[in-house]
Amino acid sequence: MAKHFATIRWFASPGEDFAKGQYSRAHSWNFDGLANVAASASPHIVPMPWANPNAVDPEEAFVASAASCHMLFFLDFARRAGVIVTSYDDEAEGEMAKGDDGKMRITRITLRPRIVFGDVAPTGEMLDDLHHKAHDACFIANSITSEIVIDPRD
């Protein structure tokens, strides 16, 4: 089976007080040696100035990963069904809450795809079927226990 790699890099900055928790959480994610992404703890979790609101946080990446995987499978299943897609955008949302065990987790991901089709749009039933197939095939959805809701936008 395929293996996937990411390199995560963080360095302490001069003048920070690590022992007191006063250090930057900014770091980088590197993929395939080429793509470099600025990352940080979420400013919702770690107060400023120790978090970087302009960087991607792990929770956002988790939500984006689920949404991206769903989209890629949706596009493939649409193509196989002869449905032409001209654009797809999704305003996905992840909700954090305490689980029954008291641990914080992303408990629900809502995907809100807005899809534009070519000359012939699929029926509502066919669209639902394409989303269902995409969800069932999505590697990320199959790897997590959070609920994933698909709420298409017009």
Secondary structure by P-SEA (a helix, b strand, c coil): cbbbbbbbbbbbcccccccccccccbbbbbccccbbbbbbcccccccccccccccccaaaaaaaaaaaaaaaaaaaaaaaacccccccccbbbbbbbbcccccccccbbbbbbbbbbccccccaaaaaaaaaaaaaacaaaaacccbbbbbbcc
